[in-house]
Amino acid sequence: MMRPIKQPGTARDPEATGLVCRACGCRQFRVIYLKRLPGALMRRRECRNCGKRITTRETGG
């Protein structure tokens, strides 16, 4: 029996999108800081596995 092919970046394959830790490859982050900017949000995130921190900027759109 053949399984359907998952298209990366679609709602059917949620793991194909999103953040990936560059240090360990983990996809689990927690938000440690949130700042509201005009027209955007800035979030400081920490990898739950290795503790590496990254900053993301999200705009509405």
C-alpha positions, -999 to +999 in steps of 0.1 A: +000+000+000+014+034-010+014+064+014+007+099+001+038+120-005+042+149+020+048+183+005+074+202+026+061+234+040+025+226+039-001+221+067+001+184+062+038+183+072+042+209+100+078+197+108+090+209+074+086+245+084+096+266+114+128+272+134+156+248+137+185+253+162+217+257+143+237+243+171+219+210+177+190+207+151+163+208+178+129+223+169+118+231+204+121+267+216+108+287+244+102+325+243+122+343+270+116+379+259+089+396+238+091+432+226+064+449+206+077+472+178+057+493+154+043+468+129+063+438+143+071+416+172+106+407+183+110+375+202+142+362+220+140+324+219+160+297+237+165+261+224+151+237+250+178+212+242+211+231+242+202+266+255+214+285+223+195+318+220+182+333+188+162+365+179+132+364+156+113+394+141+077+387+130+058+411+109+020+410+102+011+404+068 
